[in-house]
Amino acid sequence: MVAWKMICRPKKQRGLSLRPLKEWNDVLLMKQVWKIISQKESNWWNWVNVVKLKGRDVMDIGQEANDSRGWRQILRLRDAMKTHVHKDNDGTLWWVTGENKLKPYSTGQAWKDLRSNAANVGWCDVIWFPQYTPKHAFICWLAVQQRLATQDRLKIWYPNEVFICSLCGKQEDSHSHLFFKCDFSCQVWENTKKMLVYKGLHNELGLIIKDIARYPAGKDIRNILNRIAITATVYYVWMERNKRQFMKMKKSVDAVSQEVVICSDLRTKIMLHMTCADVPSFSILYCELYAIGDASLL
């Protein structure tokens, strides 16, 4: 599957935007450190000033042998924050962001600047667009990163097993085979493409994602439909593969294509998220998709 460290990255950086508890707890504790640095008047600050600081600057003191674990944590985080603290001549404190901008301190900004970061990926908004279906997006997210449990990966643990694609029966399956070099999945994708405005999309998942990523989702029904279609196709192909592999249940190409095209998520989300400006193009697409002869009937 995917390493926990990767999952905790932002979606734009291949992750799922989950927050690791230890690092998030540190950022929340930093708010207390900021209160000490800014000398914000409170009963707790008065106690810290009298018992711990004794009139000294918190940025200058070191650890002592009898310090509690909590106070040691505060001093550790103080050190991590030093490069992000700026004091004006009038004593005003600012948080220095990763872009070297001065902003008032906030937990959200501190988290953004102190978490580990990686390069952004271009396919993020193809999968995580506003109208996405969670189960479709999650499976597609795994597929794009080649983290599904395909047979070529399972072969590492079971070298003596003979694997064969449950969809076409011609060779072992892999990400490139399932999406969409396999005869079965290729035909499902070809059927799906018939309802899309951009019919020139490739038949290889990585290239399809790049093609779709060139057009921002926005409120354009055609770009939204492309994203719904590819994530739904990947999901239903993977589900059909698993049902054949583990439950010995089979559906035809047309039946799987029908699931992709007429799934309730697809129809409902197109209707709910169209704008007035999209009505003409939506009506034509809808008629073509569901074989309605007269767009004026919509």
C-alpha positions, -999 to +999 in steps of 0.1 A: +000+000+000+013+035+009+037+045+036+022+064+065+047+092+060+034+096+024-003+095+035+004+124+059+015+147+031-009+172+016-030+160-013-010+182-037+021+163-026+008+127-032-007+123+003-042+123+019-036+154+041-038+134+073-019+149+102+005+127+122-004+131+159+031+136+173+039+164+148+004+180+152+007+179+190+041+197+187+025+225+166-004+228+191+021+230+220+040+258+201+010+281+208+020+279+244+056+287+235+044+317+215+025+330+245+057+329+266+077+346+239+051+373+234+047+377+272+009+375+269-004+383+304-021+354+321-019+334+354+001+307+336+025+333+321+030+349+356+038+315+370+063+307+342+079+341+346+084+338+384+093+300+387+110+292+354+122+324+337+130+345+368+131+376+347+152+361+319+143+358+282+129+324+273+150+324+241+182+325+261+177+300+290+189+264+289+176+232+304+181+225+341+184+191+358+151+194+377+131+205+346+099+186+340+092+167+308+067+193+298+091+222+302+118+203+283+093+199+255+086+237+255+124+244+253+128+219+224+100+235+204+114+270+212+146+259+194+126+247+164+108+281+163+138+304+165+142+310+128+105+318+125+104+345+152+109+382+143+106+411+167+102+447+155+119+476+172+086+484+190+085+449+204+058+435+181+063+398+174+058+383+139+059+348+125+083+344+096+067+321+070+085+297+047+082+324+020+100+350+043+068+369+049+058+384+083+024+373+096+007+371+130+012+337+146-014+310+139-014+273+144-023+267+108+006+288+094+030+271+118+019+237+107+023+247+070+059+259+076+072+232+099+058+201+084+079+181+059+072+191+024+077+175-010+072+186-047+036+191-059+021+167-084+001+177-115-026+151-111-039+162-077-070+180-090-078+153-115-086+130-085-094+154-057-118+178-075-149+193-056-174+167-070-153+136-065-167+104-051-145+093-022-143+055-030-135+063-067-109+089-058-092+067-033-088+037-056-076+060-085-052+077-061-036+043-053-036+033-090-019+065-102+009+058-076+009+021-085+001+010-050-028-014-057-022-050-048-017-062-084-003-096-093+031-083-103+035-069-068+021-100-051+046-122-070+074-108-048+059-126-018+046-156-037+073-163-063+061-199-070+025-189-077+012-188-112-008-155-117-032-148-145-054-117-152-089-125-141-103-101-167-086-112-199-069-145-189-038-137-210-011-127-186-005-116-150-021-083-142-002-051-133-011-014-131-002-008-168-021-039-179-053-032-159-053+005-169-058-001-199-038-026-219-060-055-209-086-062-236-114-062-211-105-029-194-096-012-226-131-019-240-147-005-209-126+026-212-135+029-249-172+026-240-167+053-214-150+077-238-180+077-261-198+100-236-169+124-233-164+156-253-126+150-255-127+116-272-090+118-281-078+107-246-051+080-245-056+044-234-029+045-207-037+058-172-007+081-167-012+098-201-050+101-195-044+118-162-019+142-179-045+149-207-072+157-182-050+178-160-044+203-188-080+215-183-089+228-148-121+214-134-137+247-125-174+247-133-171+234-169-193+204-171-171+187-197-140+189-175-159+177-144-173+148-165-138+138-176-127+135-140-157+116-129-154+093-158-117+083-153-120+078-116-152+058-119-137+036-147-106+028-126-127+020-096-152-003-114-124-021-134-106-028-101-138-039-084-146-063-113-110-077-111-114-084-074-149-099-077-136-123-104-104-130-084-119-137-050-157-141-054-158-159-088-184-134-100-183-122-136-199-093-155-196-085-192-178-055-206-212-039-213-224-045-177-192-029-162-195+000-187-230+005-177-219+008-140-194+034-150-217+055-172-250+053-153-237+050-118-259+072-095-229+093-085-221+103-120-257+113-130-264+131-097-232+150-095-234+163-130-270+176-124-263+191-090-231+209-099-240+224-133-244+262-135-268+281-157-240+288-182-235+250-186-271+242-194-269+240-232-237+218-232-251+197-204-284+191-222-266+178-253-242+156-232-271+143-212-291+134-243-262+117-260-254+098-228-289+085-221-302+084-256-329+111-252-339+124-286-349+159-277-329+182-255-359+205-250-374+177-229-348+183-201 
